[in-house]
Amino acid sequence: MKCYNVLVVFVHVPNAIAKSDSACQTFYATIQSQCLQEGAGAIDVIMGDTNQSSADFTQRVVSVSLNTNFVNAHSGTSIEPFDTYQRSFKGTNATGTKKYDVAVYNADTVTLKNVIYLTQFIATESGAAAVTDHMGIGVHVEK
């Protein structure tokens, strides 16, 4: 998606690819190549379910594969979702333990203004229920 001249790529990295540096580097390089071929330009933001194996994995492999400086939009170890009050999580998966849903941005082309997580919970008569098994992420960047 391109909006205000910012190219954002939404990904879901398959588990078979997500644990390997070289497989992920090829995955992201292929996406970048396709964007360039179609005239969309270089990627400014990559976000989505990366199934990453460690906190800085996506930032690291994207930086290497695209040969530029990508930065985590949220680098903290505790996530305090926008739609909760005094609740924090260690991750974005269903158990709140692994940070799969991330955004990384090209620090050479855009500036991060804000990042939020959403729990994907809905209220029910007996409490809350998960709409999906992951948290959502929203990123505000400017070119």
Secondary structure, 3 states (H helix, E strand, C coil): CEECCEEEEEEECCHHHHCCHHHHHHHHHHHHHHHHHCCCCCCCEEEEECCCCCCCHHHHHHHHHHCCCEEECCCCCCECCCCCCCCCECCCECCCCCCCEEEEEECCCCEEEEEEEECCEEEECCEEEECCCECEEEEEEEC
